[in-house]
Amino acid sequence: MTTTSAPPLRIGRGAVRALGFLALATGALESVVTPTLPLLRRELGMSHAEGALLSIVLLVTGALITPVAGKLGDRYGGKRVLVRLMAVVCAGGLVSALAPNLPVLLLGQILQGAMVGALPLSFILVREHLPEGRSEVAIGVVSGLFVAGTMAGTLAAGPVAEGLSRHWMFALPTFAVIGATALVRRLMPEDPPRRSGGAGIDRPGLVLLGATLVTLMLVLALAPEILARPLVLLALLALLACLASGWVAVERRAASPMVDLRMVARPEVWKACVLTFTICVGTSVAAYLVPALFAVDADAYGFGAGATHIGLFLLPGAVAASLAGPLGGFGVRRFGSRAVVTAGILIMAVGLFGLAAVHTEVWHLVVGKTLIALANGLCVTATVTGTATSVDRGDTGIATGLVLVTRVIGFAVGVQISGAILTAGTPAGSDLPAESAYVFGFVLAGAVTVLSLLVVRTLNKGVKE
C-alpha cells in the first residue's frame, strides 16, 4: 500500500456542513417512492409489475452512475463533477414532481439516480482538504446524514403526499438539493484533478452492467411466479450468467473500464464490498418487512397502522441512523474498522432474530428496527471509511464508489427477496401472507448477517496498517 502525506486543513466546518446538508437532502429525495408506492400505483393506475419497475429504476441507475462519477471525480476534480451531477439530479427531481403519468415519472427517477454518485465525490473532497483523523470523522458525518436523509424521506413522504400531493413529496427535497448544491459550490474550494487524459466513458461496460442488474432484479421479482416453469427460470439464469460474464470480459479488455477489476481484487476493497452487500441485504429485508407488518390488519397478526402511524413508529430508527454515522467515524478512529463492523453485525443479528422471535407488540418492532438502523449505519460508515482511508488518495472515488454500488445492489436484492418471500407465503385466494413468511424473512436476513463475520475476521484491525 502506498502512503501519502496528509493534506493541509483547507476547509472549515461550513464546507463540511454543506456536504452533510447535500447528503441529507439527496437521501430524502432517494427514499420517497418506497413508502408511497401504493399511493402512486393508485393515482397513476400502475400494475404491480410497473410498480416494481418504478421502485428499482433509481437503484439501477445509481449503480451505473456511481463508479463513473467516482472515476471522473478522481480524474477531473470532485467539486466540478459533483456540481454537474447534482444539476442532473435536480432536473430529475423537478421532472418527477411535475410528472403527469408513469413514463414521465420513470424519466425523472432515471435522472435522480445520478444522486447515488454524490457520496464518493464528497469523500474525494473530504480527503483532499482535511488531514487524517479529521477526514475520518467528516466521512462518518456525511455518511450518517445520508442515512438519516433516507429515513427522513421515508417518514415524511406519506404525510406530504396525503396532506399536499405526490408532486410536493418530490418537489420539497429537490428544493433542498438545489440549496445544498449552491452552498457546496460557494463554500468548497476547487480540488485539482489527479488524473488527466485517458479514454472516454466505457459505454459497452455501462450497457452490459445495466442489463445484468435489470435481469437480476427480474429473476428475483419473478422467481415465485415462475418456479412452476423451471425452463423459464433456467433461461433467465443463463441470460444473467452470460451478461455478467460478458461484462467482466469487456471490463478486463477496456482501455478505461467503468469498474477497475484490479481494484475489486484488492483485499481491502472486495472484503468491504462483501460486507456491505450482506449488511444491506439484512437492513433492506427489515426496511421492507417491518412497515408491511405494521400495516397488516389488526384482526390478523398485525397492527392496522396507516402511513402517519408507521412514520411515527419508524422515528426512533431514523434517530439511531442519524447518530450511527458520527459514532461510526469516531469508533473507526479510536478502535479500528474491524471492531466497529463486528459490533454492528452483532447488533443487527440481535435485531433480526429478535424480530423473528417476538413481533406481537408495536414496541417489539420499534426496538428491532431501531437496532437494525443503528447497526447498518455503524457498519456502512466503518466499511466506507476503512476503504476510503486504505487506498491511495487518487483512488478514493473509485474504491468508495465500488462499495456504494454494492450497497445499492444489496438493498435492491434484499427488497426483491422480501417481496418474493411474501408472495410465496401468500395462500391461494388470499391477499395476506402467512405470518411464517415474515418470520422466515427475518431469520434468513439474520443468518446472512451472521455469516458476514467470516469476512470480518480477515479485516485489518485499523483503518490503515
Disulfide bonds with the S-S distance in Angstrom:
none
